[in-house]
Amino acid sequence: MKIDSLRQLHQSLIYRNFKYSWQNESTQKLLIKYEFLLEPNIVFSPQLEIEGLDYEKAQRIPKKLLDTLVFHLGLAELPSYWKAACPQEIKIEAEVLSQEQAQWWEQLFMQGLGEFFYTNQIKFTQPGFLKITSVAGSTTAQPSQLLNIFTSPPQEHYRTPYLVPVGGGKDSGLTLGLLQQASEQFDTLVLEPASPAASRLANSSQALRKIKIKRTICPTLLELNAQGCLNGHTPFSAYLAFLSVLVAHLSGHQQVLVANESSANQPNLEFLGQKINHQWSKSYQFEQLFRQYSFKYLTSQPQQAEYLSFLRPLNELQIAQSFSRFTEYLPSFRSCNVGQKQDTWCTHCAKCAFVFTMLFPFVDDVSLSSVVFDRNLFEDNSLWPLFEALADPTVNKPLDCVGTDQEVRVALQLAIDKCQKVNESLPIVLQKATAVLASHPPQKKLLLAWNDQHFLDEKLLTILKSHL
């Protein structure tokens, strides 16, 4: 359906309310429900169920703080439902938002949905495209007035150092491996429906507590998509940030360790004069913005559910090199979005091509082509356009969670060096890659790089550096 028709038919999305309840104390499950109204008459009712919490510990959370955390998770749900029709206004009835908060969320929508706007060719830069308003009460409150609207739990509530959201890929595997190697205490969080790999990595880890969350998309949204309403990529990592901070407060974690790296900062392409980054909600910019927002509105105390990325100082090439040393994870991890639910690598997407390229220099050929993948992707000539898009800076970067073109070129050069060292003939992809490498020489110093834009404390820095 045309966006102009949709926006005329549905002029606002209203965040009506939220509610939560413990299903019963013995199961220790927290059920959260939301209600959104896409005017004039479409009601969305998403919900989620959190399992594995310590009920007694969770009871220490003051009601106002828990209300605030649950409310904000509902705000993070909104992009998935707003994109069906892109109404001009989002009205917040469930709680009060200050003007500063509303502007923060408008920025999240505009930058986090950049890929959605591009794939649907939506002119999102026009003035007044989206306005978020709070209709629950006054929006004139200043941040300083909002800091102390709730009482924090006692500091001893936050005893477990780390909560680790597990996604099933090499980044999650490396984070778990490094923490276990350093004998650090941590819990895991898996959001379902998840890939079998995520559950497998979490269950095989040494986590003290394994927290599972079942997120249910409202069936009405799926019906609208089937009828031709708009659909596309949303800033999922932003949702995960609010979700993990909620869980960290309930479970008493000092820090939430996500596994986003420096490579996530590179945009994929440009659209309407704006840089479009598939991984924007994994970028340093988002991490910085979220931390600032969280300290103002979700907690004012240090070492209480602090959100940061453990792997931010590293690039994808370094992560692949470090991950390859944890050989026990090679059969278990999965990163392919196409085959994620089926627990497979599709071997025909940009993510598969990227992961294969990153690991090739550091994993023996037999393991990579049989234990991880089922074949040598460098031998498939039909995949060359994917490898070219990954490596050539003059070609738009694929809209997937992949590293920079510079990282891919270094990996390709290392792959060529590896083949030549044992006098193997170059497979077709590496043969074609030589032309790209000649035009855009790789910088092998990437293996020694260190990104100083991070929020790691000295203990985490020591753990990370010890493995490089």
Number of C-alpha atoms within 10 A of each C-alpha: 11 12 18 13 10 16 16 13 14 22 16 23 25 23 25 16 16 20 14 16 11 15 12 11 11 8 13 17 20 20 18 20 17 23 18 25 21 22 14 11 8 13 17 18 16 21 20 18 20 20 17 16 20 17 18 12 15 20 13 16 21 13 12 13 21 19 16 17 22 21 22 18 22 25 16 21 23 18 20 17 23 24 19 23 25 26 23 17 19 24 18 22 17 22 17 19 23 18 17 15 20 19 15 15 17 17 13 21 19 16 22 27 25 24 26 21 22 18 13 13 12 17 13 18 14 9 8 9 13 19 16 21 21 21 17 14 13 11 16 12 13 12 15 10 10 14 15 15 13 18 14 19 19 10 13 8 19 21 14 18 19 25 30 27 26 25 25 25 21 24 24 23 26 21 23 25 20 19 20 15 11 13 10 15 16 23 23 24 27 24 22 16 13 18 24 19 24 26 22 15 23 26 14 11 18 19 21 11 18 20 22 22 21 16 16 14 16 16 12 15 21 14 11 15 14 11 10 11 18 20 21 15 18 24 24 18 20 21 19 17 24 24 21 27 25 21 22 28 27 24 28 28 25 23 25 28 27 26 23 26 24 23 25 24 20 19 20 23 18 14 18 14 8 13 16 23 25 29 26 27 27 27 22 22 13 19 23 16 13 20 17 12 16 19 17 18 21 27 22 14 12 11 17 25 29 23 26 22 22 24 26 25 22 24 23 27 28 21 20 23 18 19 25 21 15 14 11 12 20 19 14 20 24 28 23 27 19 16 16 19 14 13 19 20 19 17 20 15 18 23 24 23 21 25 22 22 25 27 21 24 23 20 20 11 14 13 15 20 16 12 13 20 21 15 15 16 23 21 15 14 13 13 18 19 13 18 26 21 17 26 28 20 15 10 14 16 24 19 18 16 19 24 26 24 24 22 26 25 28 24 29 25 21 19 21 21 15 16 16 12 9 8 9 11 11 17 16 16 20 21 14 15 19 16 11 17 18 9 9 16 14 21 13 16 8 17 18 11 13 14 13 11 12 19 19 18 9 9 8 17 15 12 16 20 11 10 11 12
